[in-house]
Amino acid sequence: MAKPRLELDTRSPDAIDGRHLRAVAFQEVRLQYIRRIPDLVRPGARTLIVGGGRGVLPAGLAALGLDVISVDPSPVATELARDSVPEVTFATAPAEDLPFADASFDVVYYADTFEIAGDLDAVVREAARVLRPGGFLVYDTVNRTVPGRAVYLGAFQGVPFTRIMPPGRYAVSRLRPPAEVDAALAAHGLHGEEVCSFKPASIGRLVLAVLRRRRGRLTDDEVGPLTGFVLDPNGTPIVTYVGWASKPGA
């Protein structure tokens, strides 16, 4: 069997795009968490997604009635998203330098960003700048625990038979403990409200999904239902977690 080719933000149907697989697998748990936050989902709420990739999460939030704009650092991902999700506005920009005026958004969601950002402070500073008083910042990221390192640096990036990411995508220093995220939020006037663990419903199903996708036996759209991520509000954030913060002053 030929070794699968790993490419992020790819147009090639033969390559494995681990970033897109992650977006598909996380989609339902991300949307479930958004719906849990009081008063966030309001028709027409101006919403920015940072790290929207090929448009999976932007499409989901637009379907909830939010007025969505998505930015991503990858020009290829931006073009792929425009082709597949015409109801959302897409742009290419780094998380550290957003092309929007101050206080432009009611909601900002950071996906696929905190755990790859070299300068978390700069990312959160931009979030605080573009967020309106009374607005919501939502994020999901990866904890710097032993299991977090094992999954993201080992299984997803280092181990040959489960690898879905190219080398260097993740690094220990860029995995984010909740206390580190809270400190960055507080430094820019944002109030961390909650942290919630989420995890695969079954480790076995997650491993099976990765192996079957690498062997070409699953499509991207089939990955999400098979992995079955679930929120774990009472659990400790062992690997992945989601959270939200508010901007005072409404």
Secondary structure, 3 states (H helix, E strand, C coil): CCCCCECCCCCCCCCECHHHHHHHHHHHHHHHHHHHCCCCCCCCCEEEEECCCCCHHHHHHHHCCCEEEEEECCHHHHHHHHHHCCCCEEEECCCCCCCCCCCCEEEEEECCCCCCCCCHHHHHHHHHHHEEEEEEEEEEEECCCHHHHHHHHHHCCCCCCCCCCCCCCCCHHHCCCHHHHHHHHHHCCCEEEEEEEEEECCHHHHHHHHHHHHCCCCCHHHHHHHHCEEEECCCCCCCEEEEEEECCCC
